[in-house]
Amino acid sequence: MLYRLVFVSKAVGDAGQSPQSLAHILGASERNNRRDEVSGAMMFHGDEIVQIVEGARTDLDRLMRRVAVDPRHCDLVVVEDRPVMQRRYRQPMQLCQTDHRCVARHSGGRPLRTLSAVELERLMQACSLQAA
């Protein structure tokens, strides 16, 4: 069975703040997700990281155990964890470009961790399309 997991965490230190840090995070995510047949997307905004991942239950549980002990994350909040019929994300890890005006417009200025899974998915899609 396929599951979709939406979570938000706070970035620690310079996680995702520099091109080098971002490349390192994306590279590791792509390698691990490709190996585990997990697909998804992530967005960095300020000190928050949003991730939406899809895969088998055991693979998502393993991913969450890694994130929980990763020193680049803290204050992990699972927004949604549910079974789904099909994948929305095809790539091992897609980066959603952050446009601060787009995020402010779609979040109403609220912290991302307070948004619903539907709001987060719409935000990630809208901001990625606008940045393209």
Secondary structure, 3 states (H helix, E strand, C coil): CEEEEEEEEEECCCCCCCHHHHHHHHHHHHHHHHHHCCEEEEEEECCEEEEEEEEEHHHHHHHHHHHHHCCCEEEEEEEEEEEECCCCCCCCCEECCCCHHHHHHHHCCCCHHHCCHHHHHHHHHHHHHHHC
